[in-house]
Amino acid sequence: SSPAGRLRLANKEFQMLELLMANPGQLIPSERFLERIWGYDSEVEVSVVWVYISYLRKKLAALQADVEIRASRNLGYALEVRA
């Protein structure tokens, strides 16, 4: 098991978290994640973004992080300080 405060992320999880952290509090559309991380020509469905977001949420929760990924229906995701 990893020490407290350490997070093991798959490459795409890392890239998604990096994009969220670079734009704190700003909504990032699912399509932007797809373009930036999977590429314009990717055949990947937008649902893959939801799956990776859920992985990240679980990992942040397990760490008891003071940030959370907030979803805005049909708009995107933002990294926000937990209230």
LINKAUR-V314850 format. One record per residue. N is the residue number from 0. RES is the residue in one letter. PHI is phi in whole degrees, -180 to 180 (999 if undefined). PSI is psi in whole degrees, 0 to 359 (999 if undefined). BURIAL is I if it has 24 or more other ideal C-beta (glycine too) atoms within 12 Angstrom, else O. Layout:
[[N,RES,PHI,PSI,BURIAL] [N,RES,PHI,PSI,BURIAL]]
This chain:
[[0,S,999,149,O] [1,S,-85,151,O] [2,P,-63,157,O] [3,A,-56,141,O] [4,G,85,359,O] [5,R,-107,144,O] [6,L,-131,124,O] [7,R,-95,122,O] [8,L,-123,138,O] [9,A,-67,160,O] [10,N,-54,313,O] [11,K,-70,325,I] [12,E,-60,315,I] [13,F,-60,314,O] [14,Q,-63,322,I] [15,M,-67,315,I] [16,L,-64,322,I] [17,E,-61,317,O] [18,L,-64,318,I] [19,L,-64,316,I] [20,M,-69,332,O] [21,A,-75,344,O] [22,N,-132,59,O] [23,P,-60,135,O] [24,G,77,355,O] [25,Q,-99,140,O] [26,L,-73,128,I] [27,I,-113,118,I] [28,P,-66,148,O] [29,S,-53,322,I] [30,E,-63,327,O] [31,R,-69,320,I] [32,F,-59,314,I] [33,L,-59,312,I] [34,E,-64,313,O] [35,R,-71,323,O] [36,I,-103,321,I] [37,W,-99,339,O] [38,G,97,153,O] [39,Y,-58,322,O] [40,D,-87,1,O] [41,S,-64,144,O] [42,E,-88,1,O] [43,V,-65,138,O] [44,E,-79,155,O] [45,V,-62,337,O] [46,S,-61,337,O] [47,V,-64,328,O] [48,V,-63,316,I] [49,W,-60,319,O] [50,V,-62,312,O] [51,Y,-67,324,I] [52,I,-61,319,I] [53,S,-66,323,O] [54,Y,-60,313,I] [55,L,-63,319,I] [56,R,-61,316,I] [57,K,-61,317,O] [58,K,-68,319,I] [59,L,-64,320,I] [60,A,-65,319,O] [61,A,-63,329,O] [62,L,-82,350,O] [63,Q,56,44,O] [64,A,-65,155,I] [65,D,-92,14,O] [66,V,-125,158,I] [67,E,-142,159,I] [68,I,-97,114,I] [69,R,-95,133,I] [70,A,-101,139,O] [71,S,-117,117,O] [72,R,-48,125,O] [73,N,64,5,O] [74,L,-109,313,O] [75,G,152,205,I] [76,Y,-133,148,I] [77,A,-138,146,I] [78,L,-92,121,I] [79,E,-132,151,O] [80,V,-68,133,O] [81,R,-63,132,O] [82,A,-75,999,O]]
